[in-house]
């Protein structure tokens, strides 16, 4: 197993890519910790991940709650080997409809939440630790109505470079995973009606060169690679798993 006895924290780990990755980490031998905010999903994650997993409720938009995550972790572990900073959300809106509140909310989670997660995790990270940040294919394509989400994800890509350079002297690697359109609950959080969501999904699928949405387990496989020693000479990299949508 690739992650035997590694301590692994996955934020946004109670659904979609995060939960699938948590299950893969567990199956690869890791001690798994996940965070989320939805009570029903937190309970479901407890059932799916089993009694050995730590499941922590925390809204990462709030720095005090980020602190509380690491306070809880320290009750059981004295270090972290893998940090998958995956929590994120977005709201779709055209230029003329974007509000100050939408910008603040998306950057609070997608950028600030990730930044402070890495900052607060830093004292627990050890030589050889792997940090993986979730960005998106949106950081390199123009998607009408998704300007703020795309900008926040581009900022995360930048963080993988700057934090990677900052943590490299400690032997800690920082890389980004860039999913394309994936069949997860994320798309249902964009604030679109069911009809609009279906239309957008059909339009996006038509643009994917491989002709389909990806699956959460396909992203999880790439994250396991970045978390493990298989990627031991990689830092500052962006692994793009998007069916070709950002390339062709």
C-alpha positions in Angstrom: 0.0 0.0 0.0 1.2 3.5 -0.9 0.3 5.4 2.2 0.8 2.9 5.1 0.5 4.7 8.4 0.5 8.1 6.8 -1.6 10.8 8.6 -3.7 12.4 5.9 -6.1 15.4 6.2 -8.7 16.0 3.4 -10.7 19.2 3.6 -14.0 19.1 1.8 -13.8 15.4 2.4 -17.4 14.5 3.0 -18.6 14.3 -0.6 -17.5 14.1 -4.2 -13.8 14.1 -4.9 -12.9 14.6 -1.3 -14.8 11.6 0.0 -13.7 9.4 -2.8 -10.0 10.4 -2.1 -10.5 9.8 1.6 -11.7 6.2 0.9 -8.7 5.6 -1.4 -6.3 7.0 1.2 -7.9 4.7 3.8 -7.5 1.7 1.5 -3.9 2.6 0.8 -3.2 2.4 4.6 -3.5 6.0 5.7 -5.0 7.4 8.9 -7.7 9.6 7.5 -9.1 12.9 8.8 -11.8 14.8 6.8 -13.6 18.1 7.3 -17.0 19.3 6.1 -19.9 21.5 7.1 -23.1 19.7 6.0 -24.4 17.6 9.0 -25.9 14.9 6.8 -22.7 14.5 4.8 -20.6 14.4 7.9 -22.7 11.5 9.3 -22.5 9.7 6.0 -18.8 10.1 5.8 -18.5 8.6 9.3 -20.3 5.5 8.1 -18.4 5.2 4.8 -14.9 5.8 6.3 -15.4 3.7 9.4 -14.7 4.2 13.1 -10.9 4.9 12.7 -11.4 8.0 10.7 -11.6 11.5 12.2 -14.6 13.5 10.8 -14.5 17.2 11.8 -17.2 19.8 11.3 -15.6 23.1 10.3 -16.4 26.0 8.0 -13.0 26.9 6.6 -14.2 30.4 5.7 -13.7 31.1 9.4 -10.0 31.2 10.5 -11.0 30.3 14.1 -12.6 27.1 12.8 -9.5 26.3 10.8 -7.6 26.6 14.0 -10.1 24.2 15.7 -9.4 21.5 13.1 -5.8 21.4 14.0 -6.5 21.5 17.7 -8.7 18.4 17.2 -6.0 16.7 15.1 -3.4 17.3 17.8 -5.5 15.2 20.3 -4.6 12.2 18.3 -1.6 12.9 16.0 1.6 14.8 16.4 2.2 15.4 12.6 0.6 15.3 9.2 2.1 13.5 6.2 -0.5 14.4 3.6 -2.7 17.5 3.3 -5.3 17.5 0.5 -6.7 21.1 0.6 -9.8 20.4 -1.4 -12.7 22.4 0.1 -14.3 24.7 -2.4 -17.5 26.1 -3.8 -18.7 28.5 -6.5 -21.6 30.6 -7.7 -22.4 31.1 -11.3 -23.3 34.7 -12.3 -22.8 36.9 -15.4 -20.6 40.0 -15.1 -23.5 42.4 -14.5 -25.0 40.2 -11.7 -21.9 39.5 -9.6 -22.1 40.9 -6.1 -19.5 41.9 -3.5 -20.9 39.2 -1.3 -20.4 36.5 -4.0 -16.8 37.6 -4.5 -16.1 37.6 -0.7 -17.7 34.3 -0.1 -16.0 32.4 -2.9 -12.5 33.8 -2.2 -13.1 33.2 1.6 -13.4 29.5 1.0 -11.5 28.8 -2.3 -8.5 31.0 -1.6 -8.4 32.2 2.0 -9.6 28.8 3.4 -6.9 26.9 1.5 -4.2 29.4 2.4 -5.0 29.3 6.1 -5.4 25.5 6.0 -1.8 25.2 4.7 -0.6 27.9 7.1 -2.1 26.2 10.2 -1.0 22.8 9.0 2.6 23.9 8.5 3.8 23.2 12.0 2.6 19.7 11.8 4.0 18.9 8.3 7.2 16.9 8.4 10.0 16.3 5.9 8.6 14.3 3.1 5.1 15.6 3.5 2.9 16.2 0.5 0.5 19.1 0.1 -2.1 18.9 -2.7 -4.3 21.9 -3.6 -7.4 21.5 -5.6 -7.6 24.0 -8.5 -9.6 23.6 -11.7 -9.5 23.5 -15.5 -11.2 26.9 -15.1 -7.9 28.5 -14.2 -6.9 28.3 -17.9 -10.1 28.6 -19.9 -12.7 31.4 -20.3 -16.1 30.2 -19.0 -18.9 32.9 -19.2 -20.6 33.3 -15.8 -17.8 31.7 -13.8 -15.4 34.7 -13.6 -15.1 34.7 -9.8 -14.8 30.9 -9.4 -12.2 30.8 -12.2 -10.2 33.7 -10.6 -10.2 32.0 -7.2 -8.9 28.7 -8.8 -6.2 30.6 -10.7 -5.1 32.0 -7.3 -4.9 28.5 -5.9 -2.7 27.5 -8.9 -0.4 30.4 -7.9 -0.3 29.2 -4.3 1.0 25.8 -5.4 4.0 27.7 -6.9 4.7 30.1 -4.1 4.0 27.8 -1.2 5.9 25.1 -3.0 9.0 27.4 -3.1 8.5 28.4 0.5 8.2 24.9 1.9 10.8 23.2 -0.4 13.7 23.9 2.0 11.8 21.8 4.6 11.5 18.9 2.2 7.7 19.4 1.8 6.2 19.2 -1.6 3.2 21.3 -2.8 1.4 20.4 -6.0 -2.0 21.2 -7.5 -4.6 18.8 -8.9 -6.7 20.4 -11.7 -10.0 18.5 -12.3 -12.1 19.0 -15.4 -15.9 18.6 -15.4 -16.5 15.8 -12.8 -19.7 14.0 -11.9 -20.0 15.3 -8.3 -22.4 17.3 -6.2 -20.2 20.4 -6.8 -22.1 21.4 -9.9 -25.3 21.5 -7.9 -23.9 24.2 -5.7 -23.5 26.7 -8.5 -26.9 28.3 -7.8 -28.5 27.3 -11.0 -32.0 25.9 -11.6 -32.3 22.2 -12.5 -33.1 23.2 -16.1 -30.2 25.6 -16.4 -27.8 23.1 -14.7 -28.8 20.4 -17.2 -28.3 22.7 -20.1 -24.9 23.8 -18.8 -23.9 20.2 -18.2 -24.8 19.2 -21.7 -22.9 22.1 -23.1 -19.8 21.3 -21.1 -19.9 17.6 -22.0 -20.0 18.5 -25.7 -16.7 20.5 -25.2 -14.8 17.6 -23.6 -12.6 15.9 -26.2 -13.1 12.5 -24.4 -16.9 13.1 -24.7 -17.9 12.7 -21.1 -17.7 14.0 -17.6 -15.0 12.5 -15.4 -15.6 10.5 -12.3 -14.4 11.3 -8.8 -12.3 8.1 -8.6 -10.3 9.3 -11.6 -9.3 12.4 -9.7 -8.7 10.4 -6.5 -6.2 8.2 -8.4 -4.2 11.2 -9.4 -4.3 12.6 -5.8 -3.0 9.3 -4.5 -0.1 9.6 -6.9 0.7 13.1 -5.6 0.3 12.0 -2.0 2.7 9.1 -2.3 6.4 8.6 -2.9 5.6 7.9 -6.5 5.7 11.7 -7.0 8.7 12.3 -4.7 10.6 14.6 -7.1 7.5 16.8 -8.0 6.7 20.1 -6.5 5.0 23.2 -7.9 3.4 21.1 -10.5 -0.2 21.1 -11.7 -1.6 17.7 -12.6 -4.5 18.3 -15.1 -7.2 15.6 -15.2 -9.8 17.2 -17.4 -10.5 15.0 -20.4 -8.6 17.4 -22.6 -11.0 20.3 -22.2 -8.3 22.9 -21.4 -6.0 21.7 -24.1 -7.8 21.4 -27.4 
